[in-house]
Amino acid sequence: MISNTILIISFLLDGILTNYLSYMVSDLSLFTPLLTITSLVLICPFFYKEKKKYLIYSFVTGVIYDLFYTNLLFFNGLIFLLLGLITLKLYKVFGTGYIKVLIGIIITIVLYETLTACGIVVFNLVPVTLEKLVYKITHSLLLNLIYGELVFIILKFIPKKYLKVSLN
């Protein structure tokens, strides 16, 4: 239940931040939201014993993300699935500590932006340069790390009987 709530809030905030705030502020490039991806990293421990369910959850989230935000059906579904596999491996190696989760978010965002750029290059949708890729990665990290940190802190205050996962 908590993982669903986190994912739904992140999904909605992605839409709000990309669609509505850009009209109020002249340049939001420092705050490129990838909150849905950040939330997938944060909810991974909730699926500790259900890895297959987490991967299905990641894929379905990516497909829904495609339907609402990108119009590239199954493109983000496959990327989110791959990120889900990588996130499972990261949690296996790093664990669930505060700094470890932030490092996992950084790795996941860098991989997402890189995989998306590779897909754009392969399908020749728009020209992508290494400079644009680095710019996009650096400008998406700030907001997403702050969001990940806030959600992680909020999760620490939820009683253990509802959380059902150990966050160090």
Secondary structure, DSSP 8 states (H G I E B T S, - for coil): -HHHHHHHHHHHHHHHHHHTHHHHSS--GGG---HHHHHHHHHGGGGTT-HHHHHHHHHHHHHHHIIIII--TTHHHHHHHHHHHHHHHHHHHH-S-HHHHHHHHHHHHHHHHHHHHHHHHHTT-S---HHHHHHHHHHHHHHHHHHHHHHHHHHHHS-HHHH-S---
